[in-house]
Amino acid sequence: MLAIVLNIAFALVAVAIALGFWRLLVGPSAPDRILALDTLAINAIALLILLGIRLGSGLYFEAALLIALIGFVSTVALCKYLLRGDIID
């Protein structure tokens, strides 16, 4: 049963990644593209978590945590740059 659910989850995350890339390429404005990048980071985290569950390895969970930290910091930096034109005050 777990294998079936994991396959469905992998398929849904793949669709979410494809839609995120579409918004990244077509996005009408810069904030839309930043939001698409943040969404892709979240989808990458979900993919790593699912892979960690499938393979039974804790290493993927640590990688997901690192991507979460880097994704948050990069989103904040991009938004700050978009609003002020400078990252460091």
Phi, psi and omega in degrees: 000320180296324180295322179293315180296320179295321178296318177295318179295319176299318180295317180292322177292324177296320176295318179297321178294318178298317178293325176295318176296324178297315180293327178294320181281322188262342187320128185288340182220168180296318177300326176296321180290322177295319177296323177295319177297319178296320178295321177295324177295318178295320178293324176295322176297315179298320179296318178294321178296316179296320178294322176296322177293317182296315184271349179070034182241135179280348181296325180292329178291324176292321177295322178296322178295318178296318178295324178297316179294314180294321179296319179295313182296319181292324177295317178296318180295317179294319178294320178294321177294321180293322182283317188249341184083002180213142181270316183259128180282000000 
